[in-house]
Amino acid sequence: METALTSTENRIETLRKCVFLQGLGEKVLRELAAKAEMLRVAAGKTIVTRGEIGSKMYFIISGQTRVHHDEVTLANIGPGDVFGEMAVLDSEKRSASVTTQSDSLLLSIEREVFYEALSTDPAAFKAVIHAVLQREREIIQEVKTRSTKLMAYEKEMEIGRRIQADFLPKSVPKLDNLELAFTFEAAREVAGDFYDVFKLNSLPHLAIVIGDVCDKGVGAALFMTLFRSLIRASSLYGNMGSALLDTGSQRETISASELLLNSMLTTNRYIATTHAGSSMFASVFFGLLDPESGELLYVNAGHESPIIFRQNGETELLDITGGVIGLFPVAGYAVEKVTLKEGDLLFTYTDGVNEARNVEGELFSEQRILEVAAPRGNSAETFLRIMLDAIHSFRGAAAQSDDITMLALKYQTPGRA
Amino acid sequence: MATLNILVGHAQGNVPVTVLRVEGDIDAATHKILQDKAAEVIDTGSTHILLDLGGVNYMGSAGFRAIHAISNMLHKDDTPGLLKSTHLKLLNPTDPVARVIKTLGFDVYLDIYQDRDTAVNSF
């Protein structure tokens, strides 16, 4: 094969296949073929490097090569294609790098050789200029199409991000004996994470919500606003029979446990029936904390188990008490109870934490969360900073694929704060 | 190109059951293949589906959404009120898939079986 290709006739055939040289006559092709140099290049070798001045153009006889800017692939080209011609024609720096992806056979032609061959044939010169302009036009069109698509995509991402940011609480209630801290690190592609902290109207409890809506993009962001608002509205107003009662002097008494359950069932039923066709769901942890007693009532609907790091070194996982919400109109959730004591820290998070991956593809995992959190006594804020640093250093150069949302609450017995 | 293989089988229990044996990863790129195949068998008369997940090593949220959509197609004439689907059940999920099912609490909504005969006869 290699011997056959070294013959001038076969080289002419290779050059003739190239669109770029199709207007050239037999004589010019023969001259170029005779003076071209044949190269056998192993896979993975960079033949031209962006930014460098080059004097050769290359014709691919066999093998696949990649045209790229650093890591970004611009095109994959193969037999019959040419590269490096622009820098030869205009004597400017190489506009892109080209690296072989498989063992390749190339013909290279020096700038001087090229011009010399063309100088004897004005028609050939015209044909090459025509081909170059044609290619320039195609490139401009391609860049236009790509940037329009990219702008539409970026715009959608921007809308999603704005919706998400708008729906995170602007401020949270301040209580003397509770220390609250949050971390929200959005992924490039909008995900549906949310958290919320608010005081109930009818009870002294503090509501703590963290959730993750399935899917990505604007759709997920919109459903996030729906889940978050329904949970908030149903716990603030819905369970008192009527929102009007909130301003009246008489309040119905409803227990925190009933309120919690009712809020989850209402939210689930509303989305599962009104938006049944969307099949959108969320995992949600919803807790009601009595700041006086430290009693925490909670429902965990298919969410990563929040963890209580006890001051005395013990660890408790608040495992699921029901399935994800939003899919099936009839659902059942158990309300569980746990009590926070002096110095205990409640940590809730979304799967962007335990499922953060490093370059080897390993998961950060619940196990690593437990290890990082082993030392006790940190403030809620310090705790989250240490956790986030650990995630970042574990992830290394790997990309962030999901939102990282964390909420930490440190409890102190009232009066001791 | 992501692909998902679905083998359609039939079994007779108390009612005729269509068994969909799924092979591949069920994710954003493939979930529609499963959903379309289910729609096709429902269109041609299937009323009870057993989803055999023995060949699925990964199922993302798109997969769970597809399962919900299938359950909706099968239950469209039902009056609501049942917690678990009587028309759609799952068979033999692999460990990684079983873990996600447990994390999301999907076993609250769907029956899961390890043995095909028991599953078929449970409808």
Interface residues (C-beta under 8 A of the other chain):
Chain A: C214 D215 T273 A276 G277 S279 M280 F281 S283 A301 G302 E304 I320 G322 G323 V324 L327 F328 P329 V330 A331 G332
Chain B: S61 A62 F64 R65 A66 H68 A69 S71 N72 P80 G81 L82 L83 K102 T103 L104 G105 F106 D107 V108 Y109
